[in-house]
Amino acid sequence: MDVIDENGNVIPKSTEESKRVLAGILGILLGPFGVHKFVLGYTTQGVILLASTIVTCGIGAAITSIIGLIEGIIYLTKSDEEFVYMYQTNKKEWF
């Protein structure tokens, strides 16, 4: 079955392995530390989440945990093809 993006274009099948489940679970469990961003290769965004948690002495963790939860749920609700296309091929950084 072909996957179609928001513009109606067919997303080509990728041979790249999807990190969807790993990134989704890490986003939900360790979102304040940005571990899911590091797994996907988004070092800058991971450092932003980690620094905002550490610099605020954990107070910022309330916000970064919500970000991680939302991103984890988004990752887990996508198919492998959509996930690879969006987050690994096209490098969509946030949400």
C-alpha positions in Angstrom: 0.0 0.0 0.0 1.4 3.4 -1.0 1.7 6.2 1.6 0.6 9.6 0.4 1.8 12.9 2.0 -0.3 16.0 2.7 0.3 17.3 -0.8 -1.0 14.1 -2.5 2.4 12.8 -3.5 3.3 9.1 -3.1 6.0 8.6 -0.5 8.6 6.2 -1.9 9.5 3.1 0.1 12.7 3.4 2.0 15.2 0.8 2.9 16.3 2.8 5.9 15.3 1.2 9.2 12.6 3.1 11.2 13.4 4.2 14.7 9.8 5.0 15.3 9.0 2.8 18.3 12.3 3.5 20.1 12.0 7.3 19.6 8.3 7.2 20.6 8.8 5.3 23.8 11.9 7.4 24.7 9.9 10.6 24.0 7.1 9.5 26.4 9.4 8.2 29.1 12.5 10.5 28.9 11.1 13.5 27.0 12.5 16.1 29.4 16.0 14.9 28.7 15.6 15.0 24.9 16.8 11.4 24.5 14.4 10.8 21.6 15.9 13.7 19.7 19.4 12.3 20.1 18.3 8.9 18.8 16.9 10.5 15.7 20.2 12.5 15.2 18.8 15.9 16.2 21.6 16.8 18.5 20.8 20.6 18.7 17.2 20.0 19.6 18.2 17.3 22.1 20.6 19.7 23.8 17.9 22.4 23.9 15.5 20.1 25.7 18.2 18.8 28.1 19.6 22.3 28.8 16.1 23.7 29.5 15.5 20.9 32.0 18.9 21.3 33.8 19.2 25.1 33.7 15.8 25.5 35.3 16.6 22.9 38.0 13.8 20.7 36.8 11.1 23.3 36.7 11.4 23.4 32.9 10.9 19.6 32.9 7.1 20.2 33.1 7.1 21.9 29.7 9.7 19.6 28.1 7.9 16.5 29.4 4.7 17.7 27.6 6.8 18.2 24.4 8.2 14.7 24.7 4.8 13.2 25.4 3.3 14.8 22.4 6.2 13.9 20.1 6.2 10.3 21.4 2.5 9.9 20.6 2.9 11.5 17.2 5.9 9.1 16.4 3.9 6.0 17.5 0.8 6.9 15.5 2.6 7.2 12.2 3.4 4.3 9.9 7.0 3.3 9.5 7.0 4.7 5.9 5.6 8.1 7.0 8.0 8.2 10.0 11.1 7.5 7.9 10.0 10.0 5.3 9.2 12.8 7.7 11.7 12.5 10.5 14.6 10.6 9.1 14.7 11.5 5.4 13.3 15.1 5.4 14.5 15.9 9.0 11.4 17.5 10.4 12.8 18.7 13.7 9.8 19.5 15.9 6.4 17.9 16.1 
